[in-house]
Amino acid sequence: MSDEVGPYDWSSPYARMYPMLANGLSWDQIQTKASVYTMQAKLDGVRCMVHKTGDHVSMWTRTLHNLDDKFPRLVEQFQEMEGDYLLDGELGYETSTRHNMPIMDFNLTMRIVGSGPDEAIRKQAVNLQHGLGYVQYYIFDLLWSSEEGERVGDMQRVREAYLWNQAADIVNDDIEIVQTYNGFDEKVYEDYVEAGGEGVILKNPYAQYHPGKRPANNWYKVKKFETMEVIVTGFTAGQGKYEGMIGAIEFQVGGRIVRCSGMDDGTRFDITMSPQNYLHRVMEIRYFGKVGRDGSGLRFPQFLRWRPDKDPLGGLH
């Protein structure tokens, strides 16, 4: 649908409103700063605002690019909703779920969003033929509705309550509401990111929505992992199924010896056969945030890959 189709008030404060953004949050801040926040999946799709007035539906990205013409199936489903709304959510291809939280394919979604309308529709038809399903829309905020009036100025928990109160009128075949957890659930977070999820968003239940801004003490993103380049200093002996082989790789961070595993069996065998060839090599690890007062503790460090392009004698770049 183009901007010229249907009665639509482009002077409305809700027309093309910028979405609110989230700040980053380190692991050691979670319990002290955001322990009472609610938790939602950080979806790895495309941020999308939706404004429905009558039969007219306008969809746009966080940079105000229109998406209506590219997703006619979703537009039709929004048109079927009872009432008028301004919604904030995420658009994308769901590949799987964990703890009722979707895991999305960002690259697959961007191939559609980055195409012209005709090509976007064609690619979606091809994806459907290959069993990839339809693009879905996940709502995580209700900012205005004809039934409830303005919600932007309300607290997060109030907006969320109104969203679920109107769920029956909003949810459709490919339109769902994002699952919310009360407080940070560490086990759910770990399971979600290990399954391929992007991370989680922690939301202050008492904060308001600030369009186009990144306010403090409001929304925080905790992504799935960070990476670091380190130098191998040693190995531990394997146990159980890895008895007779190396167990973990050792390296140092802040003067502290840290151990990681996570390498495939082929890499483990190669190191076991020639450990001297891997001492002092540079490897890239991933970890799920830092812990400890000095930040030298790494949460769940895991081997990611070797970095032959890095010279340990010349330092890490």
C-alpha positions as CSV (number, residue, x, y, z in Angstrom):
1,M,0.0,0.0,0.0
2,S,1.4,3.4,-0.9
3,D,1.3,6.5,1.1
4,E,-1.4,7.9,-1.2
5,V,-3.9,5.1,-0.7
6,G,-6.7,5.4,1.8
7,P,-7.6,8.1,4.3
8,Y,-4.5,8.5,6.4
9,D,-3.5,11.5,8.5
10,W,0.2,12.0,8.0
11,S,0.2,15.0,10.4
12,S,-0.8,12.6,13.2
13,P,1.9,12.3,16.0
14,Y,1.8,8.6,15.4
15,A,2.6,8.7,11.7
16,R,6.1,7.6,11.1
17,M,7.0,7.8,14.8
18,Y,10.6,6.6,15.6
19,P,10.8,3.6,17.9
20,M,12.5,3.8,21.3
21,L,16.0,2.2,21.5
22,A,17.7,0.1,24.2
23,N,21.1,0.6,25.9
24,G,23.7,-2.1,26.4
25,L,24.1,-3.7,29.8
26,S,27.1,-5.6,31.1
27,W,26.6,-8.9,32.8
28,D,27.7,-7.7,36.3
29,Q,25.0,-4.9,36.2
30,I,22.1,-7.3,35.7
31,Q,21.4,-8.2,39.3
32,T,22.1,-4.8,40.7
33,K,20.5,-2.5,38.1
34,A,17.9,-4.6,36.4
35,S,16.9,-7.4,38.8
36,V,13.3,-6.2,38.9
37,Y,13.0,-5.6,35.2
38,T,10.9,-7.8,32.9
39,M,12.6,-9.9,30.2
40,Q,11.7,-10.4,26.6
41,A,13.6,-12.0,23.7
42,K,15.8,-9.7,21.7
43,L,14.5,-10.8,18.3
44,D,17.0,-10.9,15.4
45,G,14.7,-9.5,12.8
46,V,13.7,-6.0,11.5
47,R,12.2,-3.4,13.9
48,C,8.8,-2.4,12.6
49,M,6.2,0.1,13.7
50,V,2.7,-0.5,12.6
51,H,-0.1,2.2,12.5
52,K,-3.6,1.0,11.7
53,T,-6.4,3.5,11.1
54,G,-9.5,2.0,9.6
55,D,-8.5,-0.1,6.6
56,H,-5.2,1.8,6.1
57,V,-2.1,0.1,7.5
58,S,1.3,1.8,7.5
59,M,4.4,-0.2,8.3
60,W,7.9,1.3,8.6
61,T,11.4,0.6,9.9
62,R,13.3,2.3,12.6
63,T,14.8,4.5,9.9
64,L,11.3,5.3,8.5
65,H,11.4,3.2,5.4
66,N,8.0,2.0,4.3
67,L,7.3,-1.8,4.3
68,D,3.6,-1.9,3.4
69,D,4.1,-2.9,-0.3
70,K,6.5,-5.7,0.6
71,F,4.3,-7.6,3.0
72,P,0.7,-7.6,1.6
73,R,-0.2,-10.8,3.6
74,L,0.6,-9.0,6.9
75,V,-1.2,-5.9,5.8
76,E,-4.3,-7.9,5.2
77,Q,-4.1,-9.4,8.7
78,F,-3.6,-6.0,10.3
79,Q,-6.7,-4.8,8.4
80,E,-8.7,-7.7,10.0
81,M,-8.0,-6.4,13.5
82,E,-10.8,-4.8,15.5
83,G,-10.0,-1.1,16.2
84,D,-7.1,1.1,15.4
85,Y,-3.6,0.7,16.8
86,L,0.0,1.9,16.9
87,L,2.2,-1.1,17.5
88,D,6.0,-1.6,18.1
89,G,7.5,-4.9,17.2
90,E,9.8,-7.1,15.1
91,L,9.4,-8.5,11.6
92,G,11.1,-11.7,10.5
93,Y,11.3,-15.3,9.6
94,E,11.0,-17.6,12.6
95,T,13.2,-20.7,12.3
96,S,12.6,-22.2,15.8
97,T,11.6,-21.3,19.3
98,R,12.9,-21.8,22.8
99,H,10.9,-21.2,25.9
100,N,8.1,-19.7,23.8
101,M,10.6,-17.2,22.4
102,P,11.2,-17.1,18.6
103,I,14.6,-17.4,17.0
104,M,14.8,-15.5,13.7
105,D,16.9,-15.7,10.6
106,F,18.1,-12.1,10.1
107,N,19.8,-12.6,6.7
108,L,16.7,-14.3,5.3
109,T,14.5,-11.4,6.5
110,M,16.9,-8.7,5.2
111,R,16.8,-10.2,1.7
112,I,13.1,-9.4,1.6
113,V,13.3,-6.0,3.3
114,G,16.2,-4.9,1.1
115,S,14.3,-5.7,-2.1
116,G,11.8,-3.7,-4.1
117,P,8.1,-4.5,-3.5
118,D,7.7,-6.9,-6.5
119,E,11.0,-8.7,-5.8
120,A,10.2,-8.9,-2.1
121,I,6.8,-10.6,-2.8
122,R,8.5,-13.0,-5.3
123,K,11.2,-14.0,-2.8
124,Q,8.6,-14.7,-0.2
125,A,6.7,-17.0,-2.6
126,V,10.0,-18.8,-3.4
127,N,10.7,-19.2,0.4
128,L,7.3,-20.6,0.9
129,Q,7.8,-23.2,-1.8
130,H,11.0,-24.2,0.0
131,G,9.1,-24.7,3.3
132,L,10.3,-21.6,5.0
133,G,6.8,-20.4,5.9
134,Y,5.6,-16.8,6.1
135,V,7.2,-13.6,7.5
136,Q,5.8,-13.0,11.0
137,Y,5.3,-10.0,13.2
138,Y,5.9,-10.0,16.9
139,I,4.4,-7.2,19.0
140,F,6.2,-6.1,22.1
141,D,4.5,-2.7,22.7
142,L,1.1,-1.0,22.3
143,L,1.5,2.7,22.1
144,W,-2.0,3.8,21.1
145,S,-5.3,2.2,20.4
146,S,-8.8,3.6,19.6
147,E,-10.2,1.7,22.5
148,E,-7.7,2.8,25.2
149,G,-6.3,6.1,23.8
150,E,-2.8,7.2,24.3
151,R,-0.4,4.8,26.0
152,V,3.0,6.3,25.2
153,G,2.9,8.3,28.4
154,D,2.0,5.2,30.5
155,M,4.4,3.0,32.3
156,Q,5.7,-0.1,30.6
157,R,3.7,-2.5,32.8
158,V,0.5,-0.5,32.0
159,R,1.1,-0.6,28.3
160,E,1.8,-4.3,28.5
161,A,-1.4,-4.9,30.4
162,Y,-3.5,-3.1,27.8
163,L,-1.7,-5.1,25.0
164,W,-2.6,-8.4,26.5
165,N,-6.2,-7.2,27.3
166,Q,-6.6,-6.7,23.5
167,A,-4.7,-9.8,22.5
168,A,-7.9,-11.4,21.1
169,D,-8.4,-8.5,18.7
170,I,-4.7,-8.2,17.7
171,V,-3.3,-11.8,17.3
172,N,-3.7,-13.3,13.9
173,D,-2.2,-16.1,11.8
174,D,1.2,-14.4,11.5
175,I,0.9,-11.8,14.2
176,E,1.8,-12.7,17.8
177,I,2.7,-11.0,21.1
178,V,6.2,-11.5,22.5
179,Q,6.5,-13.6,25.7
180,T,7.4,-11.6,28.9
181,Y,9.1,-13.0,31.9
182,N,9.0,-11.3,35.3
183,G,12.6,-10.6,36.2
184,F,15.8,-11.8,34.6
185,D,15.6,-15.6,34.2
186,E,19.2,-16.7,33.8
187,K,18.4,-20.3,32.8
188,V,15.9,-19.2,30.1
189,Y,18.5,-16.6,28.8
190,E,21.2,-19.3,28.6
191,D,19.0,-21.8,26.9
192,Y,17.7,-19.2,24.4
193,V,21.1,-17.9,23.3
194,E,22.6,-21.4,23.2
195,A,19.8,-22.4,20.8
196,G,20.7,-19.5,18.5
197,G,18.7,-16.5,20.0
198,E,20.2,-13.0,19.7
199,G,19.8,-12.2,23.4
200,V,17.2,-10.6,25.7
201,I,15.8,-7.2,26.4
202,L,15.3,-6.1,30.0
203,K,12.5,-3.5,30.5
204,N,11.8,-1.3,33.5
205,P,8.2,-1.8,34.3
206,Y,7.8,1.7,35.6
207,A,9.4,3.6,32.7
208,Q,7.7,5.5,29.9
209,Y,8.2,5.2,26.2
210,H,10.4,7.8,24.6
211,P,10.1,7.8,20.8
212,G,13.4,7.9,18.9
213,K,15.5,8.1,22.1
214,R,17.7,5.8,24.1
215,P,16.9,6.7,27.7
216,A,18.7,5.4,30.7
217,N,16.9,3.1,33.2
218,N,14.4,2.0,30.6
219,W,15.3,-0.8,28.1
220,Y,18.5,-2.7,28.2
221,K,19.8,-5.3,25.8
222,V,21.8,-8.3,26.9
223,K,23.2,-9.9,23.8
224,K,24.2,-13.5,23.4
225,F,27.9,-13.3,23.6
226,E,31.0,-11.1,23.2
227,T,34.3,-12.2,21.6
228,M,38.0,-11.8,22.6
229,E,41.4,-12.8,21.2
230,V,43.7,-14.5,23.6
231,I,47.0,-16.4,23.5
232,V,47.1,-20.1,24.4
233,T,49.2,-20.8,27.5
234,G,48.5,-24.5,28.2
235,F,46.0,-27.4,28.3
236,T,44.3,-29.5,30.8
237,A,43.8,-33.3,30.6
238,G,40.5,-34.6,29.3
239,Q,38.2,-36.7,31.4
240,G,35.3,-39.1,30.7
241,K,34.8,-39.4,26.9
242,Y,37.9,-37.3,26.4
243,E,40.2,-39.2,28.6
244,G,43.6,-39.5,27.0
245,M,43.0,-36.3,25.0
246,I,43.2,-32.6,26.0
247,G,40.3,-31.3,28.0
248,A,40.4,-27.5,28.0
249,I,42.6,-24.8,26.5
250,E,44.2,-22.4,29.0
251,F,44.8,-18.7,28.5
252,Q,45.2,-15.6,30.8
253,V,43.0,-12.6,31.3
254,G,44.1,-9.9,33.8
255,G,46.7,-12.2,35.2
256,R,44.1,-14.9,35.9
257,I,44.2,-18.4,34.3
258,V,41.0,-19.1,32.4
259,R,40.0,-22.3,30.7
260,C,37.7,-22.9,27.8
261,S,36.4,-25.8,25.7
262,G,33.8,-25.9,23.0
263,M,36.2,-27.1,20.2
264,D,35.0,-29.8,17.8
265,D,36.5,-33.3,18.1
266,G,38.8,-32.8,15.1
267,T,40.4,-29.7,16.7
268,R,40.7,-31.5,20.0
269,F,42.4,-34.5,18.3
270,D,44.9,-32.2,16.4
271,I,45.8,-30.4,19.6
272,T,46.2,-33.7,21.5
273,M,48.6,-35.1,18.8
274,S,50.8,-31.9,18.6
275,P,50.1,-29.6,21.6
276,Q,53.4,-27.8,21.1
277,N,52.1,-26.5,17.7
278,Y,49.2,-24.8,19.5
279,L,51.0,-23.2,22.4
280,H,51.2,-19.4,22.1
281,R,48.8,-19.4,19.2
282,V,46.1,-16.8,19.0
283,M,42.5,-18.0,19.3
284,E,39.2,-16.2,19.4
285,I,36.9,-17.1,22.2
286,R,33.3,-16.2,22.9
287,Y,31.9,-15.5,26.4
288,F,28.5,-14.5,27.9
289,G,29.6,-11.3,29.7
290,K,32.2,-10.5,32.3
291,V,32.0,-11.1,36.0
292,G,34.1,-10.1,39.0
293,R,35.0,-6.8,40.5
294,D,37.9,-6.2,38.0
295,G,35.9,-7.6,35.1
296,S,38.6,-10.3,34.3
297,G,36.2,-13.2,34.9
298,L,34.6,-14.5,31.8
299,R,31.2,-16.2,31.9
300,F,31.1,-19.5,29.9
301,P,34.2,-18.9,27.7
302,Q,34.2,-21.2,24.7
303,F,36.6,-21.8,21.8
304,L,35.4,-20.0,18.6
305,R,38.3,-20.2,16.1
306,W,42.0,-19.9,15.5
307,R,43.3,-16.5,14.3
308,P,46.3,-17.2,12.1
309,D,46.2,-13.6,11.0
310,K,47.3,-12.4,14.5
311,D,50.9,-12.5,15.6
312,P,51.2,-13.2,19.3
313,L,54.7,-11.8,19.4
314,G,53.5,-8.5,18.0
315,G,50.5,-8.3,20.4
316,L,46.8,-8.5,19.7
317,H,45.2,-5.9,17.4
